[in-house]
């Protein structure tokens, strides 16, 4: 009988390491939403059609998948520290390229835009292993809340960047946002190389079990759930500003506030659920959230004011809030011997869904208006509910040995 892998054991968390990891998560969120937050001005500046805007996320998908697939192996070969620094450097480069679009001719600016989303995807793919591994290493006794807290910081970054972008757009200084984010990413990458970070205690275990669970049907169920969920998240987030501004006729500032409300509700929802999982089974919460997503998709076409636009996107954010971290937590609980690989692959699955979902919405607008596409998108959380039931029926926790009499 194969021995059960022991849980990660790490040195007590040090505040510089905690501050670095959770600040990196915050900045990751800010860079990830920088392109959607500037979507309106980018469409006008570069004369992008809806389909062309949706297409800018395709390089992000491809590079995120490449980064995430490589991330699990690089985590073992280079270490989580080097991988985190490399991911932050890629994110910083993406912001430099985004800022450059404001200073270049239109055709070259479009090329820089595609290159920027490619670098952002690569950085996000690479950061999956360290950002999902370090919280458990820093707080080994509170792994699940620590991981949800890291994703909460990502959500906080996603919420604050649109708020920062709106006044800069009004002032005609929108390129300042990616320039600042690029400098912060560079500083964090340098700090990563000199900060004492915990060494994964399960390196030896992963060396004895080098093969990731590629043949496990349960893992692919988790991956499918993540992709389909990400279709929903990408449809909510990457089209929020354009939908409220162009389809519903609301002001740019209101549309930006709605996007911030979406990500802000994700932050609040993750904080609440971090406390709630102590009393309520995580699996119950996990299956309840897609039901709220369905409600949000059906309500959004009725957004006709600042109150309803912001409120319905806040509901969508609450629905999405802890679904991804809970999915990752359930998956690594089932495959504890391959935490870095599983985390990286699910981040890749997330980016596939967000990118392809965003592109699909842009392409389908030739035949359907955005409000109809939002209603149609309710099939995504419905499918997630179905697959989630299959996962829970298969069992996500390994059998625990019976206590000694």
WOHU-V928060 format. One record per residue. N is the residue number from 1. SS is DSSP state (~ for helix, > for strand, _ for the rest). PSI is psi in whole degrees, 0 to 359 (none if undefined). D_FIRST is the distance of its C-alpha to the first C-alpha in whole Angstrom. Layout:
n,ss,psi,d_first
N,SS,PSI,D_FIRST
N,SS,PSI,D_FIRST
This chain:
n,ss,psi,d_first
1,_,129,0
2,_,131,4
3,_,145,6
4,_,132,9
5,_,139,12
6,_,152,15
7,_,157,18
8,_,137,21
9,_,123,23
10,_,165,27
11,_,153,30
12,_,144,32
13,_,138,34
14,_,144,38
15,~,323,40
16,~,319,41
17,~,316,38
18,~,314,38
19,~,319,41
20,~,311,40
21,~,315,37
22,~,332,39
23,~,321,42
24,~,321,41
25,~,318,39
26,~,311,43
27,~,327,44
28,~,316,42
29,~,319,43
30,~,317,46
31,~,324,46
32,~,329,44
33,_,1,47
34,~,319,50
35,~,310,51
36,~,324,51
37,~,330,53
38,_,16,55
39,~,317,55
40,~,311,59
41,~,328,60
42,~,319,58
43,~,319,59
44,~,314,63
45,~,319,63
46,~,5,61
47,_,50,63
48,_,136,59
49,_,172,59
50,~,317,56
51,~,320,55
52,~,322,55
53,~,316,54
54,~,327,51
55,~,340,50
56,~,343,50
57,~,352,46
58,~,315,45
59,~,326,45
60,~,318,43
61,~,308,40
62,~,315,40
63,~,328,40
64,~,319,38
65,~,314,35
66,~,316,36
67,~,319,35
68,~,319,32
69,~,319,30
70,~,336,31
71,~,319,30
72,~,317,27
73,~,319,27
74,~,328,30
75,~,324,28
76,~,324,26
77,~,315,29
78,_,334,32
79,_,155,30
80,~,326,31
81,~,307,34
82,~,323,36
83,~,320,35
84,~,317,36
85,~,318,39
86,~,318,40
87,~,316,39
88,~,323,42
89,~,318,44
90,~,318,43
91,~,319,44
92,~,319,47
93,~,322,49
94,~,322,48
95,~,325,51
96,~,319,53
97,~,322,53
98,~,316,54
99,~,326,57
100,~,335,58
101,_,338,59
102,_,346,61
103,_,4,63
104,_,160,63
105,_,159,65
106,~,311,63
107,~,318,62
108,~,326,60
109,~,321,59
110,~,319,57
111,~,319,56
112,~,326,55
113,~,315,53
114,~,320,51
115,~,323,50
116,~,316,49
117,~,329,47
118,~,314,45
119,~,322,45
120,~,318,44
121,~,318,41
122,~,315,40
123,~,318,40
124,~,323,38
125,~,318,35
126,~,329,35
127,~,350,35
128,~,312,32
129,~,309,29
130,~,322,31
131,~,340,33
132,~,348,29
133,~,318,27
134,~,320,30
135,~,321,31
136,~,329,27
137,~,324,27
138,~,328,31
139,_,70,30
140,~,335,26
141,~,348,27
142,~,54,28
143,~,312,27
144,~,311,28
145,~,323,31
146,~,321,32
147,~,316,31
148,~,324,33
149,~,321,36
150,~,317,35
151,~,333,36
152,~,320,39
153,~,321,40
154,~,315,40
155,~,322,42
156,~,319,44
157,~,318,45
158,~,329,45
159,~,324,48
160,~,330,50
161,~,315,51
162,~,326,53
163,~,321,55
164,~,329,56
165,~,322,56
166,~,307,59
167,~,329,62
168,~,324,61
169,~,316,62
170,~,324,65
171,_,359,66
172,_,23,66
173,_,35,63
174,_,333,60
175,~,345,59
176,~,326,59
177,~,305,55
178,~,330,53
179,~,314,55
180,~,315,54
181,~,323,51
182,~,318,51
183,~,320,52
184,~,319,49
185,~,318,46
186,~,318,48
187,~,319,48
188,~,323,45
189,~,318,43
190,~,319,45
191,~,327,44
192,~,325,40
193,_,345,41
194,_,357,42
195,_,138,40
196,_,112,37
197,_,149,34
198,_,144,31
199,_,130,28
200,_,130,25
201,_,350,22
202,_,20,20
203,~,316,21
204,~,322,19
205,~,318,16
206,~,333,18
207,~,323,19
208,~,337,15
209,_,68,15
210,_,342,18
211,_,121,18
212,_,164,19
213,_,53,18
214,_,337,21
215,_,4,20
216,_,114,19
217,~,327,21
218,~,322,21
219,~,317,22
220,~,335,25
221,~,316,26
222,~,317,26
223,~,317,28
224,~,318,30
225,~,317,31
226,~,317,32
227,~,311,34
228,~,320,36
229,~,318,36
230,~,331,38
231,~,316,40
232,~,313,42
233,~,316,42
234,~,323,43
235,~,319,46
236,~,307,47
237,~,311,47
238,_,346,48
239,_,5,51
240,~,309,52
241,~,313,55
242,~,319,56
243,~,309,56
244,~,327,58
245,~,311,60
246,~,319,61
247,~,323,60
248,_,355,61
249,_,26,64
250,_,156,63
251,_,156,64
252,~,318,61
253,~,318,61
254,~,318,60
255,~,319,57
256,~,322,56
257,~,324,56
258,~,319,54
259,~,319,51
260,~,323,51
261,~,322,51
262,~,307,48
263,~,327,46
264,~,320,47
265,~,328,46
266,~,316,42
267,~,309,42
268,~,317,44
269,~,319,41
270,~,322,38
271,~,315,40
272,~,316,40
273,~,330,37
274,~,321,35
275,~,327,37
276,~,327,36
277,_,346,32
278,_,329,32
279,_,333,34
280,_,135,33
281,_,133,30
282,~,326,29
283,~,324,28
284,~,316,32
285,~,317,34
286,~,320,32
287,~,345,33
288,~,324,37
289,~,318,38
290,~,330,38
291,~,321,40
292,~,326,43
293,~,317,43
294,~,315,44
295,~,318,47
296,~,318,48
297,~,324,48
298,~,337,50
299,~,329,52
300,~,323,53
301,_,347,56
302,_,5,58
303,_,112,58
304,_,12,61
305,_,170,62
306,~,320,61
307,~,311,59
308,~,322,57
309,~,311,56
310,~,319,55
311,~,317,53
312,~,324,52
313,~,330,50
314,~,319,49
315,~,318,47
316,~,319,46
317,~,319,44
318,~,321,43
319,~,323,41
320,~,342,39
321,_,289,39
322,_,10,35
323,~,315,34
324,~,308,33
325,~,326,31
326,~,323,29
327,~,313,28
328,~,317,27
329,~,316,25
330,~,324,23
331,~,314,22
332,~,336,21
333,~,325,19
334,~,331,17
335,_,65,17
336,~,343,17
337,~,356,16
338,~,49,19
339,~,312,21
340,~,316,24
341,~,313,24
342,~,315,23
343,~,315,26
344,~,318,29
345,~,324,28
346,~,329,29
347,~,320,32
348,~,317,33
349,~,321,33
350,~,313,35
351,~,325,37
352,~,312,37
353,~,315,38
354,~,314,41
355,~,310,43
356,~,322,43
357,~,318,43
358,~,319,46
359,~,319,48
360,~,319,47
361,~,318,50
362,~,317,52
363,~,322,52
364,~,348,53
365,_,350,56
366,_,338,58
367,_,340,57
368,_,141,56
369,_,164,57
370,~,324,55
371,~,323,55
372,~,324,54
373,~,326,51
374,~,317,50
375,~,315,50
376,~,328,48
377,_,351,46
378,~,347,44
379,~,337,42
380,~,302,40
381,~,332,39
382,~,318,39
383,~,324,36
384,~,319,34
385,~,316,34
386,~,311,33
387,~,325,30
388,~,322,29
389,~,323,29
390,~,321,27
391,~,313,24
392,~,328,24
393,~,323,24
394,~,334,21
395,_,126,20
396,_,356,20
397,_,133,17
398,_,147,14
399,_,133,13
400,_,143,14
401,_,147,12
402,_,141,15
403,_,149,18
404,_,143,19
405,_,none,22
